[in-house]
Amino acid sequence: MERTPIASSAVNTYVLPRVLIDADFEWVPVTSDTKPWYQFVFTKYKVVTSIQVQGSKTLSAWITKYHLLTSQNQFDWQAYTLNLNGSRIRIFDGPSWGPNAPAVASYLNPPATGNSFRIVVDEYNSQAIGRFSLKGCSRLFSDSYDLQ
């Protein structure tokens, strides 16, 4: 299993705690951030087939809407869209209640590809707190697994 460096709009570093689904750690951006994001960076190309998002373990705070950006180089970002011409960005639903609500999975058809994947928060309840997981594979048409 590949260890993924992580970045975010709150702390742009690769030593953030692991904020995986059902983990004790939570991603909490600074409250003044108007468009917070959480980013997975892989050393190799990945194919993401689903995203799981979960809110706080103890607080009534969670992400209710978000969208996904992908990149091959961490400089040029493309939004995951509903249609092939890229005119409609897909907005994903997060959990609808909390605290410690089950994770909500969103499936990507077609899969998202790249080596960097950024979850951008659009709406949240109380505060944009999250725990995340990406599912996918190393190439198209291979077995799916947890990318973390």
Residue frames as a rotation matrix with the C-alpha (Angstrom) as fourth column:
MET 1
0.586 0.810 0.000 0.00
0.810 -0.586 0.000 0.00
0.000 0.000 -1.000 0.00
GLU 2
-0.222 -0.680 0.699 1.45
0.672 -0.626 -0.396 3.34
0.706 0.382 0.596 -1.06
ARG 3
-0.139 0.105 -0.985 1.89
0.851 -0.496 -0.173 5.99
-0.507 -0.862 -0.020 1.65
THR 4
0.219 0.327 0.919 0.23
0.834 -0.551 -0.002 9.14
0.506 0.768 -0.394 0.31
PRO 5
-0.855 -0.413 -0.313 1.56
0.509 -0.781 -0.360 12.58
-0.095 -0.467 0.879 1.09
ILE 6
0.182 0.983 0.030 -1.25
0.978 -0.184 0.093 14.97
0.097 0.012 -0.995 1.88
ALA 7
-0.929 -0.343 0.137 -1.73
0.328 -0.937 -0.117 18.72
0.169 -0.064 0.984 1.56
SER 8
0.080 0.991 -0.110 -4.58
0.997 -0.081 -0.005 21.03
-0.014 -0.109 -0.994 2.44
SER 9
0.218 0.093 0.972 -5.62
0.367 -0.930 0.007 24.64
0.904 0.355 -0.237 2.29
ALA 10
0.965 0.203 0.163 -5.20
-0.076 -0.378 0.923 24.88
0.249 -0.903 -0.349 6.07
VAL 11
0.425 -0.871 0.248 -1.75
-0.404 0.063 0.913 23.41
-0.810 -0.488 -0.324 6.47
ASN 12
0.845 -0.135 -0.517 0.28
-0.490 0.191 -0.851 23.04
0.213 0.972 0.096 3.29
THR 13
-0.209 -0.897 0.390 2.53
-0.961 0.262 0.089 20.28
-0.182 -0.356 -0.916 4.52
TYR 14
0.034 0.162 -0.986 3.02
-0.542 0.832 0.118 16.58
0.840 0.530 0.116 4.00
VAL 15
-0.873 -0.361 -0.328 2.93
0.072 0.569 -0.819 15.65
0.482 -0.739 -0.471 7.69
LEU 16
-0.238 0.874 0.423 -0.79
-0.905 -0.358 0.230 16.08
0.352 -0.328 0.876 8.32
PRO 17
-0.574 0.097 0.813 -2.32
-0.462 0.781 -0.420 13.33
-0.676 -0.616 -0.404 10.45
ARG 18
-0.960 0.273 -0.065 -4.06
0.122 0.616 0.778 10.54
0.253 0.739 -0.625 8.61
VAL 19
-0.589 0.808 0.026 -7.71
-0.615 -0.427 -0.663 11.62
-0.524 -0.406 0.748 8.43
LEU 20
-0.894 0.209 -0.397 -9.13
-0.158 0.681 0.715 8.39
0.420 0.701 -0.576 7.06
ILE 21
0.085 0.996 -0.037 -12.69
-0.494 0.074 0.866 7.14
0.865 -0.056 0.498 7.47
ASP 22
0.828 0.401 -0.391 -13.44
0.155 0.507 0.848 6.17
0.538 -0.763 0.358 11.11
ALA 23
-0.211 -0.960 -0.183 -10.06
0.627 0.011 -0.779 7.57
0.750 -0.279 0.600 12.24
ASP 24
0.245 0.211 -0.946 -9.64
0.928 -0.332 0.166 9.55
-0.279 -0.919 -0.277 15.44
PHE 25
-0.678 -0.555 -0.481 -7.97
0.362 -0.822 0.439 12.40
-0.639 0.124 0.759 13.52
GLU 26
0.474 0.835 0.279 -10.09
0.758 -0.226 -0.612 14.94
-0.447 0.502 -0.740 11.62
TRP 27
-0.574 -0.559 0.598 -9.20
0.781 -0.594 0.194 17.52
0.246 0.578 0.778 9.00
VAL 28
0.479 0.670 -0.567 -10.16
0.787 -0.614 -0.060 20.96
-0.388 -0.417 -0.822 10.30
PRO 29
-0.151 -0.531 0.834 -9.32
0.795 -0.566 -0.217 23.95
0.588 0.630 0.507 8.08
VAL 30
-0.895 -0.151 -0.419 -8.95
0.377 -0.757 -0.533 27.41
-0.237 -0.636 0.735 9.54
THR 31
-0.044 0.994 -0.101 -12.36
0.769 -0.031 -0.639 29.05
-0.638 -0.106 -0.763 9.92
SER 32
0.104 0.047 -0.993 -11.33
-0.281 -0.957 -0.074 32.07
-0.954 0.287 -0.087 7.83
ASP 33
-0.900 -0.426 0.094 -10.71
-0.064 0.344 0.937 29.87
-0.431 0.837 -0.337 4.77
THR 34
-0.123 0.922 -0.366 -13.63
-0.740 -0.331 -0.585 30.57
-0.661 0.199 0.723 2.40
LYS 35
0.658 0.306 -0.687 -12.87
-0.708 0.561 -0.429 27.68
0.254 0.769 0.586 0.02
PRO 36
0.049 -0.695 0.717 -11.12
-0.801 0.402 0.444 24.93
-0.597 -0.596 -0.536 2.02
TRP 37
0.626 0.083 -0.775 -9.67
-0.625 0.648 -0.435 21.87
0.466 0.757 0.458 0.28
TYR 38
0.342 -0.512 0.788 -7.98
-0.518 0.597 0.613 18.59
-0.784 -0.618 -0.061 1.16
GLN 39
0.505 -0.251 -0.826 -5.57
-0.842 0.065 -0.535 16.96
0.188 0.966 -0.179 -1.25
PHE 40
0.661 -0.360 0.658 -4.20
0.073 0.904 0.421 13.47
-0.747 -0.231 0.624 -1.85
VAL 41
0.427 -0.615 -0.663 -0.88
-0.904 -0.314 -0.291 13.28
-0.030 0.724 -0.690 -3.75
PHE 42
0.822 -0.153 0.548 0.40
0.088 0.986 0.143 9.99
-0.562 -0.069 0.824 -5.15
THR 43
-0.155 -0.956 -0.248 3.83
-0.392 -0.171 0.904 9.27
-0.907 0.237 -0.349 -6.60
LYS 44
-0.941 -0.105 0.323 2.20
0.220 0.536 0.815 7.25
-0.259 0.838 -0.481 -9.40
TYR 45
-0.665 0.720 -0.197 -0.82
-0.608 -0.370 0.702 7.69
0.433 0.587 0.684 -11.67
LYS 46
-0.867 0.449 0.216 -4.08
0.136 0.630 -0.764 6.50
-0.480 -0.633 -0.608 -10.08
VAL 47
-0.610 0.792 0.011 -7.63
-0.046 -0.049 0.998 5.78
0.791 0.608 0.066 -11.19
VAL 48
-0.932 0.320 0.172 -10.20
-0.218 -0.113 -0.969 6.82
-0.290 -0.941 0.175 -8.55
THR 49
-0.687 0.711 -0.149 -13.56
0.278 0.447 0.850 5.04
0.671 0.542 -0.505 -8.67
SER 50
0.475 0.871 -0.122 -15.12
0.541 -0.180 0.821 6.38
0.694 -0.457 -0.557 -5.46
ILE 51
-0.610 -0.524 0.595 -14.69
-0.157 -0.656 -0.738 8.95
0.777 -0.543 0.318 -2.71
GLN 52
0.204 0.650 -0.732 -15.85
0.805 0.314 0.503 8.52
0.557 -0.692 -0.459 0.88
VAL 53
-0.517 -0.272 0.812 -16.46
-0.166 -0.898 -0.406 11.52
0.839 -0.345 0.420 3.12
GLN 54
0.177 0.514 -0.839 -17.27
0.831 0.379 0.407 11.47
0.527 -0.770 -0.359 6.83
GLY 55
0.496 0.089 0.864 -17.78
-0.174 -0.964 0.200 14.32
0.851 -0.250 -0.463 9.27
SER 56
-0.298 -0.618 0.728 -16.50
-0.798 -0.258 -0.545 14.89
0.525 -0.743 -0.416 12.78
LYS 57
-0.515 0.038 -0.856 -16.36
0.301 0.943 -0.139 12.05
0.802 -0.329 -0.498 15.25
THR 58
-0.537 0.209 -0.817 -17.51
0.840 0.042 -0.542 14.20
-0.079 -0.977 -0.198 18.18
LEU 59
-0.723 0.234 -0.650 -18.80
-0.064 -0.959 -0.275 17.57
-0.688 -0.157 0.709 16.87
SER 60
0.323 0.866 0.381 -21.93
0.565 0.147 -0.812 18.40
-0.760 0.477 -0.442 14.90
ALA 61
0.260 -0.363 -0.895 -19.80
-0.654 -0.748 0.113 19.51
-0.710 0.556 -0.432 11.94
TRP 62
-0.094 -0.273 0.958 -19.46
0.483 0.829 0.283 17.93
-0.871 0.489 0.054 8.51
ILE 63
-0.837 -0.226 -0.498 -19.08
-0.341 -0.496 0.798 18.62
-0.427 0.838 0.339 4.79
THR 64
0.051 0.951 0.305 -22.45
-0.022 0.306 -0.952 18.57
-0.998 0.042 0.037 3.00
LYS 65
0.963 0.203 0.177 -21.36
0.175 0.031 -0.984 19.42
-0.205 0.979 -0.005 -0.59
TYR 66
0.098 -0.970 -0.223 -18.01
-0.232 -0.240 0.943 19.24
-0.968 -0.041 -0.248 -2.36
HIS 67
0.951 0.091 -0.297 -16.43
-0.310 0.207 -0.928 18.88
-0.023 0.974 0.224 -5.78
LEU 68
0.527 -0.761 0.379 -13.33
0.424 0.622 0.658 17.10
-0.736 -0.186 0.651 -7.01
LEU 69
0.707 -0.454 -0.542 -10.32
-0.701 -0.552 -0.452 18.48
-0.094 0.699 -0.708 -8.86
THR 70
0.754 -0.513 0.410 -7.67
0.456 0.858 0.234 16.28
-0.472 0.011 0.882 -10.47
SER 71
0.684 -0.607 -0.405 -4.14
-0.709 -0.685 -0.168 17.00
-0.175 0.402 -0.899 -11.66
GLN 72
0.839 -0.519 -0.164 -1.16
0.379 0.773 -0.508 15.29
0.391 0.364 0.846 -13.25
ASN 73
-0.095 -0.971 0.217 1.35
0.605 -0.230 -0.763 17.86
0.791 0.059 0.609 -11.94
GLN 74
-0.010 0.229 -0.973 -0.26
0.976 -0.208 -0.058 19.74
-0.216 -0.951 -0.221 -8.95
PHE 75
-0.808 -0.249 -0.534 -0.32
0.161 -0.965 0.207 22.99
-0.567 0.081 0.820 -10.98
ASP 76
-0.715 0.597 -0.365 -2.97
-0.609 -0.275 0.744 22.43
0.344 0.754 0.560 -13.67
TRP 77
-0.800 0.494 0.340 -6.28
-0.012 0.553 -0.833 21.34
-0.600 -0.671 -0.436 -12.14
GLN 78
-0.719 0.652 -0.240 -9.39
-0.311 0.007 0.950 20.02
0.621 0.758 0.198 -13.88
ALA 79
-0.389 0.691 0.610 -12.80
-0.839 0.008 -0.544 19.71
-0.380 -0.723 0.577 -12.27
TYR 80
-0.911 0.251 0.328 -14.58
0.307 0.942 0.133 16.36
-0.276 0.222 -0.935 -12.38
THR 81
-0.682 0.638 -0.357 -17.63
-0.713 -0.689 0.131 17.00
-0.162 0.343 0.925 -14.56
LEU 82
-0.029 0.818 0.574 -21.02
-0.289 0.543 -0.788 15.47
-0.957 -0.189 0.220 -15.29
ASN 83
0.901 0.405 0.155 -20.53
0.052 0.254 -0.966 15.48
-0.431 0.878 0.208 -19.06
LEU 84
0.376 -0.801 0.465 -17.75
0.883 0.463 0.083 14.88
-0.281 0.380 0.881 -21.55
ASN 85
0.280 -0.277 0.919 -17.49
0.576 -0.717 -0.392 18.52
0.768 0.639 -0.041 -22.68
GLY 86
-0.504 -0.627 -0.594 -16.73
0.823 -0.140 -0.550 19.62
0.262 -0.766 0.586 -19.11
SER 87
-0.483 0.334 0.810 -19.46
-0.003 -0.925 0.380 22.24
0.876 0.181 0.447 -18.92
ARG 88
0.541 0.727 0.423 -21.12
-0.486 -0.139 0.863 21.01
0.686 -0.672 0.278 -15.68
ILE 89
-0.608 -0.768 0.199 -19.02
-0.563 0.241 -0.791 20.39
0.560 -0.593 -0.579 -12.56
ARG 90
0.131 0.628 -0.767 -20.30
0.266 0.723 0.638 17.45
0.955 -0.287 -0.073 -10.54
ILE 91
-0.279 -0.087 0.956 -21.21
-0.834 -0.472 -0.286 18.43
0.477 -0.877 0.059 -6.97
PHE 92
-0.425 0.038 -0.905 -21.07
0.222 0.973 -0.063 15.49
0.878 -0.228 -0.422 -4.55
ASP 93
0.569 0.662 0.488 -23.16
-0.434 -0.262 0.862 15.06
0.698 -0.703 0.138 -1.40
GLY 94
-0.692 -0.721 0.042 -21.49
-0.361 0.294 -0.885 14.51
0.626 -0.628 -0.463 1.95
PRO 95
-0.737 0.412 -0.535 -23.11
0.657 0.624 -0.424 13.19
0.159 -0.664 -0.731 5.13
SER 96
-0.165 0.771 0.615 -26.52
0.123 -0.602 0.789 14.58
0.979 0.206 0.005 6.08
TRP 97
0.852 0.407 0.328 -26.15
-0.261 -0.213 0.941 14.29
0.454 -0.888 -0.076 9.86
GLY 98
-0.216 -0.932 -0.291 -23.56
0.126 0.269 -0.955 13.82
0.968 -0.243 0.059 12.61
PRO 99
0.099 -0.990 -0.102 -21.58
-0.987 -0.111 0.115 13.49
-0.125 0.089 -0.988 14.82
ASN 100
-0.649 -0.569 0.506 -19.89
-0.494 0.820 0.289 10.21
-0.579 -0.063 -0.813 13.89
ALA 101
0.555 0.823 -0.121 -22.35
-0.576 0.276 -0.769 9.49
-0.600 0.497 0.628 11.09
PRO 102
0.324 -0.431 0.842 -21.35
0.539 0.816 0.210 6.78
-0.777 0.386 0.497 8.64
ALA 103
-0.644 -0.629 -0.435 -19.25
-0.076 -0.513 0.855 7.80
-0.761 0.584 0.283 5.65
VAL 104
0.609 0.782 -0.128 -21.03
-0.153 -0.042 -0.987 8.68
-0.778 0.621 0.095 2.42
ALA 105
-0.414 -0.740 0.531 -19.60
0.397 0.378 0.836 7.10
-0.820 0.556 0.137 -0.74
SER 106
0.536 0.460 -0.707 -19.80
-0.489 -0.514 -0.705 8.79
-0.688 0.724 -0.050 -4.13
TYR 107
0.161 -0.427 0.890 -19.01
0.552 0.786 0.278 6.65
-0.818 0.447 0.363 -7.17
LEU 108
-0.066 -0.327 -0.943 -17.19
-0.549 -0.777 0.308 8.11
-0.833 0.538 -0.127 -10.17
ASN 109
-0.079 0.089 0.993 -18.36
0.696 0.718 -0.009 7.00
-0.714 0.690 -0.118 -13.60
PRO 110
0.596 -0.681 -0.425 -16.18
0.202 0.640 -0.742 7.53
0.777 0.356 0.519 -15.50
PRO 111
0.525 -0.489 -0.697 -13.33
0.839 0.156 0.522 7.22
-0.146 -0.858 0.492 -12.98
ALA 112
0.938 -0.342 -0.052 -11.13
-0.344 -0.939 -0.024 10.23
-0.040 0.040 -0.998 -12.19
THR 113
0.647 -0.762 0.016 -7.47
0.736 0.619 -0.274 9.91
0.199 0.189 0.962 -13.17
GLY 114
0.603 -0.544 0.583 -4.25
-0.334 -0.836 -0.435 11.62
0.724 0.068 -0.686 -12.14
ASN 115
-0.210 -0.673 -0.709 -1.67
0.587 0.494 -0.642 11.64
0.782 -0.551 0.291 -9.37
SER 116
-0.991 -0.027 -0.132 -3.28
0.122 -0.593 -0.796 14.42
-0.056 -0.805 0.591 -7.30
PHE 117
-0.226 0.974 0.026 -6.90
0.621 0.124 0.774 14.63
0.750 0.191 -0.633 -6.16
ARG 118
-0.986 -0.123 0.109 -8.33
0.020 -0.747 -0.664 17.64
0.163 -0.653 0.739 -4.34
ILE 119
-0.130 0.959 -0.253 -11.63
0.952 0.192 0.240 17.63
0.279 -0.210 -0.937 -2.43
VAL 120
-0.904 -0.119 0.410 -12.94
0.086 -0.991 -0.099 21.21
0.418 -0.054 0.907 -2.46
VAL 121
-0.548 0.712 -0.439 -15.62
0.742 0.172 -0.648 22.05
-0.386 -0.680 -0.623 0.12
ASP 122
-0.635 0.442 0.633 -18.66
0.286 -0.627 0.725 23.89
0.718 0.641 0.272 -1.28
GLU 123
0.194 0.738 0.647 -21.02
-0.605 -0.429 0.671 23.68
0.772 -0.521 0.363 1.73
TYR 124
-0.656 -0.398 -0.642 -20.86
0.254 0.684 -0.684 22.40
0.711 -0.612 -0.347 5.30
ASN 125
0.599 0.796 -0.088 -22.82
0.273 -0.099 0.957 22.16
0.753 -0.597 -0.276 8.52
SER 126
0.954 -0.146 -0.264 -21.36
0.208 -0.314 0.926 24.30
-0.218 -0.938 -0.269 11.32
GLN 127
0.272 -0.925 -0.265 -17.71
-0.715 -0.379 0.588 23.81
-0.644 0.030 -0.764 10.24
ALA 128
0.655 -0.081 -0.751 -15.91
-0.646 0.455 -0.613 22.05
0.391 0.887 0.245 7.35
ILE 129
-0.143 -0.655 0.742 -14.57
-0.847 0.468 0.251 19.06
-0.512 -0.592 -0.622 9.27
GLY 130
0.688 0.447 -0.571 -13.86
-0.706 0.593 -0.387 15.84
0.166 0.670 0.724 7.42
ARG 131
-0.188 -0.674 0.714 -12.34
-0.398 0.717 0.572 12.39
-0.898 -0.177 -0.403 7.20
PHE 132
0.418 0.279 -0.865 -11.72
-0.876 -0.128 -0.465 10.97
-0.240 0.952 0.191 3.72
SER 133
-0.156 -0.499 0.853 -10.94
0.007 0.863 0.506 7.90
-0.988 0.085 -0.131 1.66
LEU 134
0.078 0.118 -0.990 -10.31
-0.979 -0.178 -0.099 7.31
-0.188 0.977 0.102 -2.04
LYS 135
0.214 0.007 0.977 -10.95
0.014 1.000 -0.011 3.93
-0.977 0.016 0.214 -3.66
GLY 136
0.717 0.042 -0.696 -9.50
-0.670 -0.237 -0.704 2.94
-0.195 0.971 -0.141 -6.98
CYS 137
0.745 -0.469 0.474 -6.64
0.490 0.867 0.089 1.28
-0.453 0.166 0.876 -8.76
SER 138
-0.119 -0.922 -0.370 -3.29
0.161 -0.385 0.909 1.90
-0.980 0.048 0.194 -10.46
ARG 139
-0.941 -0.138 -0.309 -4.64
-0.272 -0.235 0.933 1.63
-0.201 0.962 0.183 -13.98
LEU 140
-0.063 0.963 -0.261 -7.94
-0.993 -0.088 -0.085 1.27
-0.104 0.254 0.962 -15.82
PHE 141
0.546 0.465 -0.697 -9.49
-0.600 0.798 0.063 -2.21
0.585 0.384 0.714 -15.84
SER 142
-0.557 -0.659 -0.505 -7.69
-0.039 0.628 -0.777 -3.58
0.829 -0.413 -0.376 -12.77
ASP 143
0.029 0.578 -0.815 -8.95
0.834 0.436 0.339 -4.65
0.551 -0.690 -0.470 -9.35
SER 144
0.356 0.212 0.910 -10.14
-0.179 -0.940 0.290 -1.86
0.917 -0.266 -0.297 -7.06
TYR 145
0.025 -0.348 -0.937 -8.52
0.906 0.405 -0.126 -1.21
0.423 -0.846 0.326 -3.66
ASP 146
0.879 0.216 -0.425 -8.17
0.425 -0.759 0.494 1.41
-0.216 -0.615 -0.759 -0.96
LEU 147
0.569 -0.668 0.480 -5.63
0.333 -0.347 -0.877 3.95
0.752 0.659 0.025 -2.25
GLN 148
0.574 -0.398 0.715 -4.47
-0.751 -0.605 0.266 5.05
0.327 -0.690 -0.646 1.21
